[in-house]
């Protein structure tokens, strides 16, 4: 990717969800992101595509991977990147979400990257500001850039998305990652399975158009991809699993459970991992089967593609 290559402008005003994106939209983002991978491995990683553009990362929830990768992505494209954490901003003093939107809008940013604990909060902000808005995760709704980086990882390792069997396992009920992934993978022609105890499946799981299993051996049988999810204890009100030890026994990924998947099945996890809860350490660190570190690397490339595509759009002044 070079600064003088044809500009990439995404045909949507915002990136709030995977829902509503076409296969062409998704492919265009993945293709653009793939072009950034090698650049990110070079000594000089910086471009000037977003020179003069301001990117504000507004995180109402703690984050390491997502916030850092968006910050790196913006800086590598030459943009002016500002990080705002709710814990140290006026939000902590009682400012409402809409007042925050009005305040930020008056500063004329070009892109607003938002993570929020409430589903729909990012959509609400997008309706009140003039700039492009990227959803970096909202409640239990969606996390679109995570699904895009997962898709890029799969495409690079398997050569395609269409026709693959992907088992998404664990805490599906509380996972925005699971929702975005099942939407993206379904759009791109993959066969999606959800594997979880009944207590960790969404209420309307039968309407999602995917296969559902409550037994790991059945759910992982002949899978091409095994995507584990973090057990999100902070979002749980009440007891969803008897104990962490019992959860690992039945639903934690180890080599015994993995044996029923395809011999070259790829292991994925969006992070952060609870080792010994969702996944065995030896499996997570398997250099031949695990793509977990690659997911982190590709997150920067995907977010560069998204920022480039949205950051060059004209503002709604």
C-alpha positions in Angstrom: 0.0 0.0 0.0 1.4 3.4 -1.0 0.2 6.9 -0.3 -0.2 7.5 -4.1 -2.3 4.4 -4.7 -6.0 4.9 -5.5 -7.9 6.3 -2.5 -10.1 3.8 -0.7 -13.5 5.3 0.4 -15.9 3.1 2.1 -19.5 3.4 0.7 -21.1 3.8 4.1 -21.1 6.8 6.3 -20.3 4.8 9.5 -19.3 1.3 10.6 -21.7 0.5 13.3 -22.4 -3.1 12.6 -21.7 -6.0 10.3 -25.5 -6.2 9.7 -26.3 -4.4 6.5 -22.8 -4.9 4.9 -22.8 -6.7 1.5 -20.2 -9.4 0.6 -18.6 -6.7 -1.7 -18.3 -4.3 1.3 -16.7 -6.9 3.4 -14.3 -8.1 0.7 -13.2 -4.5 -0.1 -12.3 -4.0 3.6 -10.4 -7.3 3.8 -8.6 -6.7 0.5 -7.5 -3.2 1.7 -6.4 -4.5 5.1 -4.4 -7.3 3.5 -2.4 -4.6 1.7 -1.4 -3.1 5.0 0.0 -6.3 6.6 3.5 -6.1 5.0 3.7 -2.4 5.6 3.2 -2.9 9.3 6.2 -5.3 9.3 8.5 -2.7 7.8 10.8 -0.3 9.7 9.0 2.7 8.4 5.3 2.1 9.0 3.9 5.6 8.5 1.9 7.1 5.7 0.2 10.4 5.1 -3.2 9.3 3.9 -5.0 10.9 6.8 -2.7 13.8 7.3 -4.7 16.7 8.8 -7.5 14.4 9.9 -8.5 14.0 13.6 -9.4 10.7 15.0 -10.9 10.5 18.6 -10.9 7.2 20.4 -13.7 7.5 23.0 -13.7 4.4 25.3 -16.3 4.1 28.0 -15.0 0.6 28.7 -11.5 -0.6 29.5 -9.6 -2.0 26.5 -6.1 -2.9 25.6 -6.1 -4.6 22.2 -8.9 -2.6 20.5 -7.9 0.9 21.7 -4.2 0.3 21.1 -4.7 -1.0 17.6 -7.0 1.8 16.6 -4.4 4.3 18.0 -1.6 2.6 16.0 -3.8 2.4 12.9 -4.6 6.1 13.0 -1.0 7.2 13.6 0.4 4.9 10.9 -2.0 6.6 8.4 -0.7 10.0 9.5 -3.8 11.1 11.4 -3.9 13.1 14.6 -5.1 10.5 17.2 -6.6 11.5 20.5 -7.5 9.0 23.2 -10.3 9.8 25.7 -11.1 7.5 28.6 -14.4 7.9 30.4 -12.7 7.5 33.7 -10.8 10.7 33.3 -13.2 12.8 31.3 -16.3 15.0 32.0 -18.4 11.8 31.7 -17.1 10.9 35.1 -18.4 14.2 36.4 -21.9 13.4 35.2 -22.0 14.6 31.6 -24.5 12.7 29.6 -23.7 10.8 26.4 -25.5 13.3 24.3 -23.7 16.3 25.9 -20.4 14.5 25.2 -21.4 14.1 21.6 -22.3 17.8 21.3 -19.0 18.8 22.9 -16.9 16.5 20.7 -18.8 17.6 17.6 -17.9 21.2 18.3 -14.3 20.2 18.0 -14.8 19.0 14.4 -13.2 15.5 14.5 -13.2 13.5 11.3 -13.6 10.1 12.9 -15.0 9.0 16.3 -14.1 5.5 17.5 -16.4 4.5 20.3 -16.6 1.6 22.8 -19.6 1.6 25.2 -21.1 -0.8 27.7 -24.6 -0.2 26.5 -26.0 -1.7 23.3 -27.1 1.0 20.9 -25.1 3.8 22.5 -22.7 4.1 19.5 -25.7 4.3 17.1 -27.1 7.2 19.2 -23.8 9.0 19.1 -23.6 8.6 15.3 -27.0 10.3 15.0 -25.7 13.4 16.8 -22.3 14.1 15.3 -21.2 15.2 11.8 -18.2 12.9 11.5 -17.8 9.2 10.7 -18.4 6.9 13.7 -16.8 3.4 14.2 -18.3 1.0 16.7 -15.4 -0.5 18.7 -17.9 -2.6 20.7 -21.3 -1.7 22.2 -22.7 -3.8 25.0 -23.8 -7.2 23.8 -24.7 -5.9 20.4 -21.7 -5.9 18.0 -18.0 -5.5 17.5 -17.6 -5.2 13.7 -13.8 -4.7 13.4 -13.2 -7.8 15.5 -15.3 -9.9 13.1 -13.4 -8.3 10.2 -10.0 -9.2 11.6 -11.2 -12.7 12.4 -12.3 -13.0 8.8 -9.0 -11.8 7.5 -7.2 -14.2 9.7 -9.3 -17.1 8.4 -8.9 -16.0 4.8 -5.2 -15.8 5.0 -4.8 -19.2 6.7 -7.5 -21.1 4.7 -7.6 -19.1 1.5 -11.4 -18.6 1.6 -14.4 -18.1 3.9 -17.1 -19.6 1.8 -17.9 -23.3 2.6 -15.9 -23.4 5.8 -17.4 -24.8 9.0 -16.8 -22.4 11.9 -17.7 -23.4 15.5 -18.1 -20.4 17.8 -17.9 -21.8 21.3 -18.5 -20.6 24.8 -20.3 -17.5 26.2 -22.4 -16.7 23.1 -25.2 -15.0 25.1 -23.0 -12.1 26.3 -20.7 -11.9 23.3 -20.8 -9.0 20.8 -17.9 -10.8 19.0 -20.1 -13.8 18.4 -22.9 -11.8 17.0 -20.7 -9.9 14.5 -18.9 -13.0 13.5 -22.0 -15.1 12.8 -23.4 -12.2 10.7 -20.1 -11.8 8.7 -19.4 -15.5 8.3 -23.0 -16.1 7.2 -22.9 -13.3 4.7 -19.7 -14.7 3.2 -21.1 -18.2 2.8 -19.5 -20.0 5.8 -21.4 -22.6 7.8 -21.7 -21.3 11.4 -22.2 -23.4 14.5 -22.8 -22.1 18.0 -21.5 -24.4 20.8 -22.4 -23.5 24.4 -24.2 -24.6 27.5 -27.9 -23.8 27.3 -27.5 -21.1 30.0 -25.0 -19.2 27.7 -27.1 -19.3 24.5 -29.1 -16.2 23.4 -32.9 -16.4 24.1 -33.8 -16.3 20.4 -30.9 -18.5 19.2 -33.3 -20.5 17.0 -33.9 -17.4 14.8 -30.2 -16.7 14.1 -30.1 -19.2 11.2 -27.1 -21.2 12.6 -26.6 -24.7 13.9 -26.7 -24.9 17.7 -25.0 -27.5 19.9 -24.8 -27.9 23.7 -22.1 -30.6 23.4 -18.5 -29.8 22.4 -17.8 -33.1 20.7 -20.8 -32.8 18.5 -20.3 -29.1 17.8 -16.6 -29.4 16.9 -16.9 -32.5 14.7 -15.2 -31.8 11.4 -14.9 -28.1 12.1 -12.4 -26.1 10.0 -12.3 -23.2 12.6 -12.7 -23.4 16.3 -13.3 -19.9 17.7 -13.4 -19.8 21.5 -15.1 -16.9 23.4 -14.2 -15.3 26.7 -16.4 -16.2 29.6 -17.7 -12.7 30.4 -18.3 -12.9 34.1 -18.6 -9.1 34.4 -21.8 -9.1 32.3 -23.5 -12.0 34.1 -26.2 -11.3 36.7 -26.6 -14.5 38.6 -25.1 -18.0 38.1 -24.7 -19.1 34.5 -22.1 -21.9 35.1 -21.8 -24.2 38.2 -18.0 -23.4 38.6 -15.1 -22.4 36.4 -13.6 -25.8 36.9 -16.7 -27.6 35.7 -17.1 -25.2 32.8 -13.5 -26.0 31.6 -14.2 -29.7 31.9 -17.2 -29.6 29.6 -16.6 -26.5 27.4 -12.9 -25.5 27.7 -10.9 -26.3 24.6 -8.2 -29.0 25.1 -6.6 -31.5 22.7 -9.1 -34.2 23.6 -12.0 -32.0 22.5 -10.1 -30.7 19.5 -9.4 -34.2 18.2 -12.9 -34.4 16.6 -12.4 -31.3 14.5 -10.5 -31.5 11.2 -6.7 -32.3 11.7 -5.8 -28.8 10.4 -8.6 -27.0 12.3 -7.5 -23.4 13.2 -7.8 -22.2 16.8 -9.0 -18.6 17.5 -9.8 -16.4 20.4 -10.6 -12.7 20.4 -8.8 -12.1 23.8 -8.2 -11.5 26.5 -8.0 -15.3 27.3 -8.9 -16.9 30.6 -6.4 -19.8 30.4 -7.7 -22.9 32.0 -11.3 -21.6 31.7 -12.1 -21.3 27.9 -8.9 -22.8 26.6 -5.9 -24.9 27.7 -2.6 -23.1 27.7 -0.9 -25.8 25.6 -3.6 -25.5 22.9 -3.6 -21.7 22.9 0.2 -21.6 22.4 0.3 -24.3 19.7 2.3 -22.5 16.9 0.9 -24.8 14.2 -2.8 -24.6 15.1 -3.4 -21.4 17.0 -4.0 -18.1 15.1 -4.5 -16.0 18.3 -1.3 -13.9 18.0 -2.0 -13.4 14.3 -5.4 -12.1 15.1 -3.8 -9.3 17.2 -1.4 -8.4 14.4 -4.1 -8.3 11.8 -6.3 -6.1 14.0 -4.1 -3.1 13.2 -4.2 -3.7 9.4 -8.0 -4.1 9.5 -8.5 -0.9 11.5 -6.2 1.0 9.1 -8.4 -0.1 6.3 -11.5 1.0 8.2 -10.0 4.4 9.2 -8.8 5.0 5.7 -12.2 4.2 4.2 -14.1 6.4 6.6 -11.5 9.1 7.4 -11.4 10.5 3.9 -15.2 11.1 3.7 -16.5 14.7 3.7 -18.0 15.8 7.0 -21.7 16.6 7.3 -21.2 20.2 8.2 
